Amino acid sequence: MLNLDAVTIVTDRTFDCVYSNKALHHLTRSGLRRSFLRQKDILNGGGLLKHIFWYGSKEEVHNVLRFVYYKKSMARWI
């Protein structure tokens, strides 16, 4: 396992799969878009991105942690 910045993902390695479970929802929408673009760069051919998010369309902050919710229809901006 690697511990990397979720937006910049500085690594010289490539991967067959990038996975997260309710972790990327702490990024801003623009940060998430940049993260996905970077993830695409580090995938091997035929690689897979698999992420799980909180369902909804709101954004809120609790104890300085950001929570951004997504619906399937929001995937168009990626």
C-alpha positions as CSV (number, residue, x, y, z in Angstrom):
1,M,0.0,0.0,0.0
2,L,1.2,3.5,-0.8
3,N,0.2,6.7,1.1
4,L,0.0,9.5,-1.6
5,D,-1.5,12.9,-2.0
6,A,-4.9,12.2,-3.5
7,V,-4.7,15.0,-6.0
8,T,-1.1,15.0,-7.2
9,I,-0.3,11.3,-6.8
10,V,3.4,11.7,-7.2
11,T,4.8,8.2,-8.0
12,D,6.8,6.6,-10.8
13,R,4.8,3.4,-10.6
14,T,1.8,2.4,-12.6
15,F,-1.2,0.4,-11.4
16,D,-3.8,-2.1,-12.7
17,C,-6.4,-0.6,-10.3
18,V,-6.9,2.5,-8.1
19,Y,-9.5,2.0,-5.4
20,S,-11.0,4.1,-2.6
21,N,-13.9,3.6,-0.2
22,K,-15.4,6.9,0.9
23,A,-12.1,8.7,1.0
24,L,-12.1,11.0,-2.0
25,H,-15.3,12.8,-0.8
26,H,-13.0,15.0,1.3
27,L,-11.7,16.7,-1.9
28,T,-13.2,19.7,-3.5
29,R,-15.0,19.0,-6.8
30,S,-12.1,20.6,-8.7
31,G,-9.6,18.5,-6.6
32,L,-11.5,15.4,-7.4
33,R,-11.4,16.1,-11.1
34,R,-7.6,16.7,-11.0
35,S,-7.2,13.5,-9.0
36,F,-9.2,11.5,-11.6
37,L,-7.1,12.9,-14.4
38,R,-3.9,12.0,-12.6
39,Q,-5.2,8.5,-11.8
40,K,-5.8,8.0,-15.5
41,D,-2.2,8.8,-16.1
42,I,-0.9,6.2,-13.7
43,L,-3.1,3.3,-14.9
44,N,-1.7,0.5,-16.9
45,G,-3.5,-0.2,-20.2
46,G,-7.0,-1.6,-19.4
47,G,-6.7,-0.5,-15.8
48,L,-9.6,0.2,-13.6
49,L,-10.7,3.1,-11.3
50,K,-13.1,2.0,-8.6
51,H,-14.3,4.6,-6.0
52,I,-17.2,4.7,-3.6
53,F,-18.7,8.0,-2.6
54,W,-21.5,9.3,-0.3
55,Y,-24.7,9.6,-2.3
56,G,-26.3,13.0,-2.7
57,S,-25.7,16.4,-4.2
58,K,-24.7,18.5,-1.2
59,E,-21.4,19.7,0.3
60,E,-20.8,20.2,4.0
61,V,-18.0,20.7,6.6
62,H,-17.9,18.9,10.0
63,N,-15.1,19.5,12.4
64,V,-12.9,21.0,9.5
65,L,-13.5,17.9,7.3
66,R,-15.2,18.5,3.9
67,F,-17.8,16.0,2.8
68,V,-18.9,16.2,-0.9
69,Y,-21.7,14.0,-2.0
70,Y,-22.2,12.8,-5.6
71,K,-25.0,11.3,-7.7
72,K,-24.4,9.2,-10.8
73,S,-25.7,12.0,-13.0
74,M,-22.8,14.1,-11.8
75,A,-20.2,11.8,-13.5
76,R,-20.5,13.8,-16.7
77,W,-18.1,16.5,-15.5
78,I,-15.3,13.9,-15.0
